Amino acid sequence: MHGHDAIAVGFRPGVIYDKFIQRGQPEIEKVHTITLYIGVQRQEEYHDYILSLEPQRVIFNPGTINEPFMEELAEKGIETVDGCTLVMLDSGEY
């Protein structure tokens, strides 16, 4: 809706708007931003995957804040944001 190319990755099959949800850990190139909607308990299995995508930024939406992982990302030069992606998009802060 805001003109960004998005790829949905999740635990269950489905569709978000016109995007099919890819399961597992698909290979994706040139990732700028990852926005997390998964809780801390489920994030652990995605740490290495997220790092392998080499994003410039990871947005931790409400309910996903994970200070140790945020620190690890920051140490690797990846920007971390504690915020709501939808609000950021609507307000022009994205």
Residue frames relative to the residue before (quaternion, step in Angstrom):
aa qw qx qy qz dx dy dz
M 1.0000 0.0000 0.0000 0.0000 0.00 0.00 0.00
H 0.7532 0.3589 -0.2013 0.5132 3.59 1.13 -0.59
G 0.6301 -0.5983 0.3159 0.3810 3.57 1.24 0.36
H 0.5476 0.5899 -0.4155 0.4237 3.59 1.21 0.23
D 0.4166 -0.6682 0.5489 0.2806 3.55 -1.07 0.72
A 0.0408 -0.8240 0.5645 -0.0254 3.59 -0.65 1.10
I 0.1469 -0.7387 0.6525 0.0837 3.51 -1.24 0.68
A 0.2351 -0.7815 0.5647 0.1226 3.58 -0.75 1.04
V 0.0203 -0.7675 0.6405 -0.0193 3.56 -0.91 1.00
G 0.1696 0.8087 -0.5449 0.1424 3.57 -0.79 0.97
F 0.6810 -0.5049 0.3734 0.3767 3.50 -1.39 -0.12
R 0.7843 0.2548 -0.1116 0.5544 3.57 1.08 -0.74
P 0.5189 -0.6177 0.4725 0.3550 3.57 -1.10 0.56
G 0.2909 0.7442 -0.5705 0.1900 3.53 -1.19 0.52
V 0.3702 -0.6903 0.5698 0.2486 3.51 -1.34 -0.22
I 0.1074 -0.7463 0.6542 0.0599 3.56 -1.04 0.87
Y 0.7728 -0.0846 -0.0404 0.6277 3.54 -0.37 1.31
D 0.7705 -0.3058 0.2157 0.5160 3.62 -0.53 -1.06
K 0.5565 0.6188 -0.3755 0.4080 3.60 1.27 0.24
F 0.3371 -0.7136 0.5786 0.2058 3.55 -0.83 1.02
I 0.4092 -0.6979 0.5308 0.2526 3.57 -0.97 0.84
Q 0.2580 -0.7532 0.5901 0.1341 3.54 -0.75 1.13
R 0.2700 -0.7662 0.5622 0.1549 3.56 -0.94 0.85
G 0.7136 0.4197 -0.3268 0.4559 3.53 -1.26 0.42
Q 0.5600 -0.5659 0.4696 0.3815 3.51 -1.09 -0.79
P 0.0857 -0.8474 0.5230 0.0313 3.59 0.40 1.21
E 0.5135 -0.6088 0.5021 0.3370 3.53 -1.23 0.53
I 0.0345 0.7777 -0.6232 0.0745 3.54 -0.81 1.07
E 0.2249 -0.7906 0.5587 0.1106 3.57 -0.86 0.94
K 0.8538 0.1774 -0.1360 0.4703 3.52 -1.32 0.50
V 0.1803 0.7898 -0.5537 0.1925 3.55 0.71 1.13
H 0.2336 -0.7707 0.5774 0.1341 3.57 -0.76 1.00
T 0.8251 0.0239 0.0564 0.5616 3.56 0.69 -1.13
I 0.1404 -0.7283 0.6642 0.0931 3.52 -1.13 0.82
T 0.0965 -0.7820 0.6132 0.0558 3.56 -0.87 0.91
L 0.2515 -0.8140 0.5144 0.0971 3.55 -0.60 1.20
Y 0.0555 -0.7681 0.6379 0.0114 3.50 -1.10 0.92
I 0.5734 0.5749 -0.3891 0.4351 3.59 1.21 0.35
G 0.5395 -0.6567 0.4361 0.2956 3.54 -1.03 0.86
V 0.7225 -0.4654 0.3109 0.4058 3.51 -1.31 0.42
Q 0.6488 0.5408 -0.3351 0.4174 3.63 0.90 -0.87
R 0.7329 0.4071 -0.2374 0.4907 3.63 1.00 -0.72
Q 0.5363 0.6579 -0.3976 0.3486 3.61 1.20 -0.31
E 0.5547 0.6548 -0.3894 0.3346 3.58 1.01 -0.80
E 0.6975 0.4801 -0.2846 0.4496 3.60 0.87 -0.91
Y 0.7009 0.4498 -0.2642 0.4864 3.61 1.26 -0.23
H 0.3963 0.7449 -0.4723 0.2549 3.63 1.21 -0.15
D 0.7209 0.4352 -0.2646 0.4700 3.59 0.64 -1.10
Y 0.6238 0.5448 -0.3351 0.4491 3.57 1.04 -0.77
I 0.6605 0.5029 -0.3060 0.4660 3.57 0.86 -0.94
L 0.6587 0.5006 -0.3071 0.4703 3.57 0.92 -0.88
S 0.6534 0.5319 -0.3182 0.4346 3.61 0.98 -0.80
L 0.6365 0.5336 -0.3251 0.4522 3.60 1.16 -0.51
E 0.2455 -0.8226 0.4767 0.1890 3.57 1.34 -0.27
P 0.1161 0.8153 -0.5585 0.0992 3.60 0.70 1.02
Q 0.4918 -0.6248 0.5084 0.3306 3.54 -1.27 0.33
R 0.8069 0.0740 0.0065 0.5860 3.56 1.16 -0.64
V 0.1012 -0.7474 0.6519 0.0788 3.55 -1.25 0.65
I 0.1944 -0.7753 0.5942 0.0898 3.55 -0.78 1.09
F 0.1928 -0.7621 0.6124 0.0839 3.56 -0.81 1.08
N 0.2577 -0.7884 0.5460 0.1182 3.56 -0.32 1.28
P 0.6963 -0.4531 0.3226 0.4536 3.63 -1.18 0.34
G 0.7852 0.2814 -0.2454 0.4941 3.55 -0.91 1.00
T 0.7067 0.4422 -0.2662 0.4839 3.60 1.26 -0.06
I 0.3782 0.7568 -0.4712 0.2495 3.59 1.29 -0.06
N 0.0400 0.7797 -0.6157 0.1065 3.53 -0.84 1.13
E 0.2837 -0.8229 0.4685 0.1511 3.57 0.18 1.32
P 0.6728 0.4853 -0.3378 0.4447 3.67 0.76 -0.85
F 0.6700 0.4787 -0.3058 0.4780 3.61 0.94 -0.81
M 0.6164 0.5395 -0.3425 0.4602 3.59 1.04 -0.74
E 0.6502 0.5074 -0.3113 0.4721 3.58 1.00 -0.80
E 0.6367 0.5270 -0.3236 0.4607 3.58 0.99 -0.83
L 0.6523 0.5070 -0.3080 0.4718 3.57 0.95 -0.87
A 0.6585 0.5169 -0.3063 0.4531 3.58 0.90 -0.94
E 0.6298 0.5384 -0.3279 0.4537 3.60 1.02 -0.78
K 0.7042 0.4252 -0.2484 0.5114 3.58 1.17 -0.56
G 0.5927 -0.6242 0.3394 0.3794 3.57 1.28 0.31
I 0.5104 0.6241 -0.4261 0.4106 3.57 1.25 0.38
E 0.4166 -0.7093 0.5139 0.2434 3.56 -0.78 1.06
T 0.1225 -0.7684 0.6233 0.0778 3.58 -1.04 0.80
V 0.1120 -0.7904 0.6016 0.0282 3.52 -1.06 0.86
D 0.2302 -0.7171 0.6446 0.1311 3.54 -1.00 0.96
G 0.4513 0.6850 -0.4569 0.3441 3.56 -0.11 1.25
C 0.4975 -0.6233 0.5123 0.3186 3.52 -1.35 0.00
T 0.4467 -0.7237 0.4612 0.2531 3.56 -0.52 1.19
L 0.6711 0.5072 -0.3151 0.4393 3.60 0.86 -0.89
V 0.6451 0.4944 -0.3165 0.4892 3.58 1.01 -0.78
M 0.6381 0.5315 -0.3266 0.4513 3.58 0.96 -0.85
L 0.6528 0.5098 -0.3095 0.4672 3.59 0.97 -0.85
D 0.6978 0.4856 -0.2748 0.4491 3.58 0.84 -1.00
S 0.7383 0.4198 -0.2323 0.4740 3.58 1.05 -0.72
G 0.5193 -0.6556 0.4030 0.3717 3.58 1.29 -0.10
E 0.4977 0.6728 -0.4122 0.3601 3.61 1.26 0.20
Y 0.4808 0.6968 -0.4291 0.3149 3.58 1.24 -0.30
